[in-house]
Amino acid sequence: MTDPDSFVQPHYRVKDLAAMWGLSPAAIRRLFRNQPGVLRYGRPKKGHQREYVSIRIPQSVAQRVYRACVVPDLGQPRMP
């Protein structure tokens, strides 16, 4: 189930998130390939032609994936 407010929240392009997170567009596509809530649109595959699909990633989905990927305290010095 997607967030009912996803219509009004910002949506990111692959290249925008890639720049913000310092990753390649291919890495962003892999991260969001099977995520619920991501908008997918394009041209379906016809015969031998390649399928073209564009995606837009709602802010809430990007935040969820980011939180899942962040490892707390990794490389951070411990404070006494």
PyMOL commands that set and color helices and strands:
alter all, ss='L'
color gray80, all
select helices_A, chain A and resi 4-7+14-21+25-32+59-69
alter helices_A, ss='H'
color red, helices_A
select strands_A, chain A and resi 11-12+39-43+52-58
alter strands_A, ss='S'
color yellow, strands_A
deselect
rebuild
show_as cartoon
